[in-house]
Amino acid sequence: MFRSRKPALDFAMRFFSSKYDISAQRDIGIIAHIDAGKTTTTERMLYVSGKTKRIGNVDEGDTITDFLPQERSRGITIQSAAISFNWQSKYKLNLIDTPGHADFTFEVIRALKVLDGCVTILDAVAGVEAQTEKVWKQAKGIPKICFINKMDRSGAGFSRTAKELMVKLKTRVLLVNAPVFDGVEASGEPMFKGVLDVVNQKILRWDTSDPENVSVSEIIEGSPYWGELVKLRESLVETLSEFDEHLVEYFLDTAEGDYMKIPSDLMNVSIRKCLLAGYATPVLCGASFRNIGVQPLLDAVVNYLPSPLEARWPEFNYEVPVAIDRKNGAIINKNKNLCVAQAFKVITDPIRGIMIYVRVYAGSLNSGFSAYNSTTGAKFKMGKLVVMHANLAEEIKQLRCGEIGVLTGSTVSENVRTGDTIIAHNVKKDGLRSLDKVKELGLRINPIDTPPPVFSAAIEPRTLGNKKLMEESIAALIREDPSLHISADEETGQTLLSGMGQLHLEIAKDRLLNELNADVEVGKVMVSFKETLNSCTALKQIETETGYRLSIVVEPLEDAEATKNASEDWHSLSTDNNFLIVEKSATYSASNWPLQISYEQFVNALASSSIVALQKNGRIANFPLHSCAVRVKRDWEVPTDTASVAQVLTLSRSLIFEAFKELSDSSFDILEPIMNVSVAVKQEDMGSVLQDLTGARKANILSIDDEHTLDSSQDADITFQKLADEQYLPADNTLNRANISTGATVNKVIRGMVPLKEMVSYMNKLRSLTQGRGTYHMFYHGMEKVSNDRLASILEEY
Ligand SMILES: Nc1nc2c(ncn2[C@@H]2O[C@H](COP(=O)(O)OP(=O)(O)OP(=O)(O)O)[C@@H](O)[C@H]2O)c(=O)[nH]1
């Protein structure tokens, strides 16, 4: 089953030059709660596949994918890293290791946008954690395999975690393997040695000092594991049979009702079918740190996760016919020469300059060819193309359908940002002209949503002479990470840097000072408050002598959504959940387009002015506006000879400012970030922690559960609870929970919604209330109106 490892490959890229076979390609991500073991597992995958010749460790700061200095010194993943490698010589995997910390959630969002499948890693002791539930939801619609990691830890619970998967994540489980224990640890607990392979009916045991030394033994009738295997296989076949009629037929007719007679190939086909249909999730286990279970996980990736041929299709701005060609991948609009790709990540490399990560959805991108950015309307020439192996690059001539690679070169970097759609011709260098202007050049993949920033800090240069460098450095940072935002207050001259959390801003500051050498001072990190509208502005119109005509209304997003219809073109303004709505023109259509500027250029000008105007117009405390829509009425006109969009920008910006002027203060509300918080404490600490949460922190408590008790969970679903109770699960023999009966040390998990402002420095308080034993996690839930009793004190402080 396991390929023998190729001799030390150094970081050679020769694996990569394998023949292009789209059905043997997997674009996958590793997602999980913080510290579940994503990077450790990735590192082992690279080693056992022969990609690297030594295993890096997170704790020693020498892993391949965590290559940023901040990642190595802090032992956490900050940015998602893409790496390509082969498995079973036939398959090519493009893998993205994503960060687990909630502050870097945008990295997860943008990686998921271009991935076809995921491995969800769970910590076998902690089970399904708050962030696991969050990334699971973020990856909705993407087929996922679960890997229950850290099976070597005291208190690990394979079956308990599988049960939590069912109840909390509402999925059926397919136990592809189960843990095997031999001997005892120094602590007296059973020693995790390997896995029982339910599909292939084998036991795999690892020599932990040499991950490639795997002993494989058949499980024969009468051997100690036979009974367990029979129960697990029966359960697996039964679950598959509820969905897969073909398997039922085989089971009854050919296998004569014997669960053990179903060939492993047929089982794998059935598991894949169930996963791709969203019916169930394959579950495996291991201990990556001890090198156990990684090869079966890679086998599962290639056996069960989809190739680009079977993957879900991205959402476009309008419907186009898509056909799947087994050899070349997707063909859009019946045009074999059309290439469509999306940029999902930008990084600045000290040697190579700006590098833009793209995923190709149809056709191929070729170096030196012309390309069109259908998001911005800019035409440019492709520079060099490379494929990344963490921070090492391999130059290639062509990126084909389903592949993930990097665009380089100054024309590309000037013209492409995160989320943009790139259109090109497959074979003709200057083939853009032969593409259909309406159906093909106008095609846009829906952009990547940026979560709203919740913390900000004032930032200024230490000396005035450094202002320009500071601005350039911040621009470079934001280009890489659009979840960082900058806003300038013209009145006070203050510049605010905003981000997803305190750690996010701390890392940004670190990078500004140490990587970009910007001599800046960063002030206290504060929660970002916003304002929103509760009524529409009046219609504001302008008609100039030169032939411009614009009519604009700004309205609450809720109102706009309630009346949304097909004659409106919606554009996310990226920040603060604001949108630009352009009503279909009364004067122009795609077939009657006399203007020199393109529709995309016109819309981009409107979007830029809307972003600037909405950043300032909060009336109560000048906070930026949130959840608002700028609507451009259908009577808009632009002079035919307009070559630049600068005038559209100026006019629309002043119109939005004018529109706001007529509103009274009562048309605005203040919004604040609300966090979804879960606090795990010992039973004896619960009273004081709860009191502090509901009193000082204004928490709205949603549930209080025993850790790992699923019945009263807020999201418990009766169907999945029942399925979980019926599911065969082997006994958890590392479940070192004898102390549960004493009651005194049972962990309680308190879940609630809490204003972010009240959670600042919560760690210190929790430590003092629980003698350092309590832990907590929180992630952004949404913006809500500030309650009246807290409004005055907030306004005073800000
Ligand atoms: N005992 C044990 N520890 C493990 C295992 N896998 C990972 N760890 C440890 O868990 C910690 C976190 O591992 P990482 O691989 O950094 O986890 P991660 O999910 O990538 O973390 P972030 O990317 O920062 O969210 C490190 O100290 C690892 O050594 C395992 O199988 N067993």
The ligand as a Gaussian input file, in Angstrom:
#p B3LYP/6-31G(d) Opt

LIG

0 1
 N        1.436000      14.686000      21.664000
 C        1.290000      15.148000      20.429000
 N        1.539000      16.435000      20.155000
 C        1.364000      16.864000      18.888000
 C        0.915000      16.007000      17.857000
 N        0.823000      16.728000      16.721000
 C        1.198000      17.992000      17.031000
 N        1.539000      18.087000      18.328000
 C        2.004000      19.278000      19.058000
 O        0.940000      20.214000      19.104000
 C        1.459000      21.548000      19.031000
 C        0.782000      22.280000      17.902000
 O        1.141000      21.663000      16.675000
 P        1.060000      22.439000      15.290000
 O        1.399000      21.464000      14.236000
 O        1.792000      23.734000      15.329000
 O       -0.478000      22.772000      15.270000
 P       -1.210000      23.718000      14.217000
 O       -2.591000      23.206000      14.158000
 O       -0.445000      23.791000      12.954000
 O       -1.149000      25.132000      14.944000
 P       -1.571000      26.575000      14.309000
 O       -1.250000      26.554000      12.867000
 O       -0.768000      27.573000      15.038000
 O       -3.022000      26.673000      14.563000
 C        2.964000      21.417000      18.854000
 O        3.575000      21.555000      20.114000
 C        3.138000      19.996000      18.336000
 O        4.388000      19.432000      18.670000
 C        0.682000      14.631000      18.174000
 O        0.332000      13.790000      17.348000
 N        0.884000      14.270000      19.469000

